[in-house]
Amino acid sequence: MPVVSDLSHRRVDLVPSAPGTVEVVSPGSLAMELGIEAGDQVVGVNGYPLMDALDFQYQAQSTSVTVDVDRRGSLLRYELELEGDESWGITFADPTFDGVRICENACPFCFIKQIPKGMRRSLYVMDDDFRYSMLYGSFVTLTNLSDEDWTRIEEQHISPLHVSVHATNPDLRVALVGNPKAGRILDDLQRLEDAGIDFHAQLVLVPGVNDGAEMDRSLEDLSRFRHLRSIAGVPVGLSKHGQERQSKQIRLSRTCMRLLPGTQQERIDVRRYESDEALQVIQQAHEWQGRFQRERGETFYHLGDEFYLMTGSEVPGADHYDGFPQIEDGIGITRHFLDGVSSYVQRARVGTLAGVQGSVACGMLVGDTMRQAIDGFNLATGAELTVTPVENQFLGPEINVSGLLSGQDLVDGLRDSDDDGPIFVTRKMISDRTGTLLDDQIIEDVAGQLGRPIIPCDTMSDVARYLRTHRPVLARVA
């Protein structure tokens, strides 16, 4: 009797209707030379079906490769010999051909459970998929890995992974993750270490729960892993909907795991950091960073930008961030932005954007810092950009970062503005997958409501490029 793998019983979502569909073929790539096209469906390599994009990358690097492609019902077979680590240049429409694996935890600070109805569908998917961790830097807990998963990670050397640790104290991590399997975190990390798998760690810090002595314990435990590349400490986020759940004591699953270790009744209280508490975290982190600089020659432990911004502390310099290994999670993004503005200002021609108007919309937290940066940009270029910090009404004012503003927030925050010209926003507000904002609006619809173009940008160089290109029109508007 064949053995039935537990992989067939996984809870998944966003399962593609046509697994293995090619979305983009890079110019000059091996796939383009072979004639593989967007819309083709890769169905097998070397006679084996593919599990996902990672499996394709691994299997298709053999010396002799046979790739089977379905093109509108016709099977095409490509057989070739590879000389080295050649790039196929294929981007799949869905990198996981069997859908996104659903989280089986019950974290008390889970952000998915704190969001209202009416947002884009993908936001409601509680993913905990190690493949997304390697491909996109998503953080996973490792609690849902099967023996087959571990074997595959080791054999295919799927690296780096991004691990939500939160605490290395087994009992406390069970309470923070809401899963009895969470207590084996040090064993799981040791298995990654033994397999030579690089990984990054994250601690979502909850005031009075896993900071202080528990943060010391976690950092001490984590410091022994040589394949650990960085650790981030980020403050817990709590939307207004999450606050309502807390205040109403809505029954949560696995309540027995919500109790703090060593107590019989004290439940985890999830709340935002006060300024004095955040300063204590900064000081504690500073001591560890000094130790890591001495022992490892790098800062190694980085705090989320919110800790510095909420306390009015100076954001560390670029050297502090060791090359920004977790910038996709927002670690060091403020410094990266400020240095980008400074670099542009130093090479900008004086007065090159004189009289050109526009607005920069951002979250409340970075408002003062953004104003200072834009003042310098205006002084150097002659532009007349204004900064509008926008309060997050959709998720609540406690959520004060730019990337979590909704389309309706932008409309409410800018509707009565007297400014002219385009509105510049961070591209992080918009989903790469769906092109929509948090509330499922597209940027063009929001722009239509405001009667002004909205331009998503990554850097101030992007802003300047747009202003230069559209200067004649903007000058007439002004």
C-alpha positions in Angstrom: 0.0 0.0 0.0 1.5 3.4 -0.9 2.3 5.8 1.9 0.1 8.9 1.8 2.2 12.0 2.6 0.7 14.5 5.0 1.5 17.1 2.3 -1.8 16.3 0.7 -3.7 17.4 3.8 -2.2 20.8 4.1 -4.4 23.8 4.5 -3.7 26.1 1.6 -5.1 29.2 -0.1 -4.7 31.1 -3.4 -4.2 27.9 -5.3 -3.5 28.8 -9.0 -5.8 27.5 -11.6 -2.9 26.7 -13.9 0.2 25.7 -11.9 3.5 26.5 -13.4 2.3 29.2 -15.7 5.1 31.5 -17.0 4.4 35.2 -16.5 7.6 36.8 -17.8 10.5 35.6 -19.8 13.6 37.8 -19.4 15.2 39.1 -22.6 18.4 37.3 -23.6 17.7 34.4 -21.1 18.0 30.7 -21.8 14.2 30.4 -21.8 13.9 33.1 -24.5 16.5 31.4 -26.6 14.6 28.2 -26.4 11.4 29.9 -27.4 9.5 29.5 -24.1 6.8 32.2 -23.9 4.7 34.0 -21.4 1.5 31.9 -20.9 3.3 28.6 -21.3 2.8 26.1 -18.5 5.9 24.2 -17.3 4.7 20.8 -16.3 7.8 18.8 -15.6 11.6 18.7 -15.5 13.6 15.5 -16.3 10.4 13.5 -16.2 9.3 14.6 -12.7 6.4 17.0 -12.0 7.3 20.3 -10.3 6.3 21.3 -6.8 7.0 25.0 -7.2 9.4 27.6 -8.6 12.1 26.6 -6.1 11.9 23.1 -7.3 12.3 24.3 -10.9 15.4 26.3 -10.0 16.9 23.2 -8.4 15.9 20.5 -10.9 16.6 22.6 -14.0 20.3 23.1 -13.1 21.2 19.5 -13.9 23.9 18.9 -16.6 21.3 17.3 -18.8 17.9 18.8 -18.6 14.5 17.9 -20.2 11.8 20.5 -19.7 8.2 19.7 -20.6 6.0 22.7 -21.5 2.2 22.8 -22.2 1.3 25.5 -24.7 -2.4 25.7 -25.2 -2.8 22.0 -25.0 0.2 21.0 -27.0 3.2 19.4 -25.2 6.6 20.8 -26.1 9.8 19.1 -24.9 13.1 20.9 -24.7 16.2 18.8 -24.2 19.6 20.5 -23.6 23.0 20.3 -22.0 24.0 23.0 -19.6 27.6 24.1 -19.1 27.2 26.0 -15.8 24.8 27.9 -13.6 22.9 29.5 -16.5 19.9 31.7 -15.9 16.6 30.4 -17.2 15.0 33.9 -16.9 11.5 32.5 -16.0 9.2 34.3 -13.7 6.1 32.2 -12.7 2.7 33.8 -12.2 2.4 31.9 -8.9 5.7 30.6 -7.4 4.0 28.0 -5.3 2.1 25.7 -7.7 -0.1 24.2 -4.9 -1.1 27.4 -3.2 0.1 29.3 -0.1 0.4 27.2 3.1 -1.8 28.5 5.9 -0.5 29.2 9.3 -1.5 26.8 12.0 -0.6 29.1 14.9 -2.6 31.5 17.0 -0.4 34.4 17.8 -2.1 37.0 20.1 -0.7 39.8 18.0 -1.5 38.3 14.6 -2.1 41.3 12.3 -4.4 39.3 10.0 -6.9 39.1 12.9 -6.7 42.8 13.4 -7.8 44.0 10.0 -11.4 44.9 8.9 -13.4 43.5 6.1 -13.1 45.0 2.6 -9.4 44.8 2.1 -7.6 43.0 -0.7 -8.1 39.2 -0.5 -4.5 38.2 -0.2 -4.2 40.2 3.1 -6.6 37.6 4.8 -4.3 34.7 4.0 -2.4 33.7 7.1 0.6 32.3 5.4 3.4 30.4 7.0 5.1 29.1 3.9 8.9 28.4 4.0 9.0 28.9 0.2 7.8 32.5 0.5 10.3 33.0 3.2 13.2 32.2 0.8 11.7 33.9 -2.2 10.3 37.1 -0.7 11.6 37.4 2.8 8.4 36.5 4.6 8.8 35.4 8.2 7.8 31.9 9.1 7.6 30.1 12.5 8.8 26.6 11.3 6.0 25.0 13.3 4.2 23.5 10.2 7.3 21.8 8.6 6.9 18.1 7.9 9.7 15.6 7.6 9.4 16.0 3.8 9.8 19.7 4.1 12.9 19.4 6.3 14.5 16.9 4.0 13.8 19.2 1.0 15.2 22.3 2.7 18.4 20.3 3.5 18.8 18.5 0.2 18.0 21.6 -2.0 19.7 23.9 0.4 16.8 26.4 0.4 18.4 29.4 1.9 18.1 32.0 3.4 15.0 31.6 5.5 13.4 34.2 7.7 12.2 33.0 11.1 9.8 34.6 13.5 11.5 33.6 16.8 9.9 36.2 19.2 11.4 34.3 22.2 13.8 31.4 22.7 12.2 30.6 26.1 10.2 27.5 25.1 7.2 28.2 27.3 7.1 31.9 26.4 7.3 31.1 22.7 4.4 28.7 23.0 2.4 31.5 24.5 3.5 34.0 21.8 2.9 31.7 18.9 -0.1 29.8 20.2 1.2 26.4 19.2 2.7 23.6 21.3 5.3 22.9 18.6 6.6 26.4 19.0 8.6 25.4 22.0 11.2 23.5 20.0 12.5 26.6 18.3 16.1 26.1 19.4 16.1 22.5 18.1 14.7 23.8 14.8 17.3 26.5 14.4 20.0 24.0 15.3 18.8 21.8 12.4 19.1 24.8 10.0 22.6 25.4 11.5 23.7 21.8 11.0 22.4 21.8 7.4 24.3 25.0 6.6 21.1 27.0 6.0 21.5 30.7 6.4 18.6 32.4 8.2 17.5 35.7 9.6 15.5 36.1 12.9 12.8 38.4 14.0 11.6 39.3 17.5 8.2 41.0 17.6 8.5 42.7 21.0 5.6 43.1 23.3 6.0 45.5 26.2 6.7 43.6 29.5 6.4 40.2 27.8 9.5 39.3 25.7 11.7 42.4 26.1 13.9 43.0 29.2 15.3 39.8 30.6 13.6 37.7 28.0 15.1 39.7 25.2 18.5 39.2 26.8 17.9 35.4 27.0 16.8 35.3 23.3 19.8 37.2 22.1 22.2 35.1 24.2 20.7 31.9 22.8 20.7 33.2 19.2 24.2 34.5 19.3 25.7 31.0 19.1 24.3 30.3 15.6 26.9 31.1 13.0 24.5 30.7 10.1 22.2 33.3 11.6 22.8 36.5 9.5 20.8 39.1 11.4 18.3 39.6 14.1 15.5 42.3 14.1 13.5 43.6 17.0 10.3 45.3 16.0 7.5 46.7 18.1 4.2 44.9 18.1 1.5 46.6 16.0 -2.1 47.0 17.2 -4.9 48.3 14.9 -8.1 49.8 16.3 -9.8 46.5 15.5 -7.1 44.6 17.5 -7.6 47.0 20.3 -11.3 46.2 20.3 -10.6 42.5 20.5 -8.3 43.2 23.5 -10.7 45.5 25.3 -13.7 43.2 24.8 -11.7 40.1 25.8 -13.1 38.3 22.7 -12.5 34.6 23.1 -9.5 33.4 21.3 -8.5 29.9 20.3 -6.0 28.1 22.5 -6.6 30.3 25.5 -4.6 28.1 27.7 -1.5 29.1 25.7 -2.1 32.8 26.2 -0.9 32.6 29.9 2.5 33.9 30.7 4.9 31.2 31.9 4.8 30.7 35.6 1.4 32.2 36.1 -2.1 30.6 36.4 -4.2 33.5 35.2 -2.0 36.3 33.8 -2.7 36.6 30.1 -0.5 38.2 27.6 -1.4 41.9 27.3 -0.7 43.1 23.8 -0.2 46.9 23.6 1.9 49.5 22.0 5.2 50.8 23.5 5.2 54.0 25.5 8.1 56.4 24.7 10.0 55.6 28.0 9.7 51.9 27.4 10.9 52.2 23.8 14.0 54.2 25.1 14.8 51.3 27.4 14.7 48.9 24.5 17.0 51.1 22.5 19.5 51.3 25.4 19.3 47.5 25.9 19.8 46.9 22.2 22.7 49.3 22.2 24.6 47.2 24.8 24.1 44.1 22.7 25.1 45.8 19.5 28.4 46.8 21.2 29.0 43.2 22.2 28.2 41.9 18.7 30.5 44.5 17.1 33.3 43.1 19.3 32.5 39.4 18.8 31.3 39.4 15.2 32.4 42.7 13.7 28.9 43.8 12.9 25.8 45.3 14.6 23.9 42.0 14.0 20.9 43.1 16.1 18.8 45.8 14.6 15.7 47.6 15.9 12.7 48.6 13.8 12.7 52.3 12.8 9.6 52.9 14.9 11.6 52.6 18.1 13.8 55.6 17.1 11.0 57.7 15.5 8.6 57.3 18.4 11.2 58.5 20.9 12.7 61.3 18.8 16.0 59.5 18.8 18.5 59.9 16.0 18.2 57.1 13.4 21.5 55.2 13.2 23.8 55.7 10.3 24.1 53.4 7.3 27.1 51.6 8.7 25.0 50.5 11.6 22.8 48.4 9.4 25.4 45.9 8.0 24.2 46.3 4.4 20.5 46.5 5.4 19.8 42.7 5.5 16.2 43.2 6.6 15.2 46.4 4.8 12.2 44.6 3.2 10.8 44.3 6.7 11.4 48.0 7.2 14.6 47.7 9.2 16.7 50.8 8.3 14.3 52.1 5.6 14.3 55.6 7.2 18.1 55.8 7.1 18.2 54.4 3.5 15.7 57.1 2.5 17.5 59.9 4.2 20.8 59.0 2.7 19.2 58.7 -0.7 17.8 62.3 -0.3 21.2 63.5 0.8 23.0 61.8 -2.1 20.5 63.4 -4.6 20.8 66.9 -3.0 24.6 66.7 -3.3 24.6 66.1 -7.0 21.5 68.2 -7.9 21.8 71.3 -10.0 20.7 74.4 -8.0 17.3 75.6 -9.1 16.7 72.8 -11.6 13.1 72.3 -10.3 12.4 75.9 -9.4 8.7 76.6 -8.8 7.5 73.1 -9.4 4.8 72.1 -6.8 3.6 68.8 -5.4 2.9 67.0 -2.2 4.5 64.1 -0.3 2.0 62.0 1.6 3.4 59.8 4.5 2.4 58.2 7.8 2.2 60.3 11.0 5.3 58.6 12.5 7.8 59.8 9.9 6.1 63.2 9.4 8.7 65.4 11.1 11.6 63.5 9.6 10.1 63.7 6.2 9.6 67.5 6.5 13.3 68.0 7.3 14.3 65.9 4.3 11.9 67.6 1.9 13.0 71.1 3.2 16.6 70.1 2.1 15.4 68.8 -1.2 13.5 72.1 -1.9 16.4 74.2 -0.9 18.7 72.5 -3.3 16.4 72.2 -6.3 14.0 75.1 -5.9 11.0 72.8 -5.8 8.0 73.7 -3.7 7.0 70.3 -2.3 5.0 70.1 0.9 4.6 67.2 3.2 1.3 66.0 4.4 1.4 63.4 7.2 -1.8 61.3 6.9 -3.6 59.8 9.9 -4.6 56.2 9.5 -8.3 56.1 10.1 -8.8 52.8 8.3 -6.7 50.7 10.8 -6.5 53.3 13.6 -4.1 56.0 14.6 -1.9 53.5 16.4 -0.9 52.3 13.0 1.2 55.2 11.9 3.6 54.0 9.2 3.4 55.1 5.6 3.1 51.6 4.0 -0.1 50.8 5.8 -2.1 53.8 4.7 -5.2 53.0 2.6 -6.7 54.7 -0.4 -9.5 56.2 1.8 -6.9 57.5 4.2 -5.2 59.4 1.3 -8.5 60.8 0.2 -9.5 61.9 3.7 -6.1 63.3 4.5 -5.6 65.3 1.2 -9.1 66.2 0.2 -9.0 69.7 1.7 -5.4 70.4 0.7 -4.7 73.7 -1.0 -1.5 72.2 -2.6 -1.2 71.8 -6.4 0.6 69.2 -8.5 1.1 65.5 -8.0 1.0 63.6 -4.8 4.0 61.3 -4.2 3.6 58.2 -2.0 5.8 55.3 -1.1 5.5 52.3 -3.5 5.2 50.1 -0.4 1.5 51.2 -0.1 0.7 49.2 -3.2 0.7 45.4 -3.6 3.2 44.1 -6.1 0.8 41.2 -6.8 -2.6 43.0 -7.2 -1.6 46.6 -7.8 -4.1 47.7 -5.1 -3.9 49.6 -1.8 -4.9 48.0 1.5 -8.6 48.8 1.0 -8.5 47.2 -2.4 -8.7 50.5 -4.3 -6.4 51.1 -7.2 -4.2 54.3 -7.2 -6.0 55.7 -10.3 -9.4 55.6 -8.5 -7.9 57.5 -5.5 -6.3 60.0 -7.8 -9.6 60.5 -9.5 -11.3 61.3 -6.2 -8.6 63.9 -5.4 -8.4 65.3 -8.9 -4.6 65.0 -8.7 -2.2 62.4 -10.0 -0.7 60.0 -7.4 2.8 58.8 -8.1 4.2 55.8 -6.2 8.0 56.2 -5.8 10.8 54.3 -4.1 13.3 57.2 -3.8 13.5 61.0 -4.1 15.4 60.4 -7.3 12.1 58.9 -8.6 10.3 62.0 -7.5 12.8 64.4 -9.1 12.7 62.4 -12.4 8.9 62.7 -12.5 9.1 66.4 -11.7 11.7 67.0 -14.5 9.7 65.0 -17.0 6.4 66.8 -16.3 7.9 70.2 -15.4 6.2 72.2 -18.3 2.7 70.9 -17.3 3.4 71.4 -13.6 4.6 74.9 -14.3 1.4 75.8 -16.1 -0.6 74.3 -13.2 1.4 76.4 -10.7 
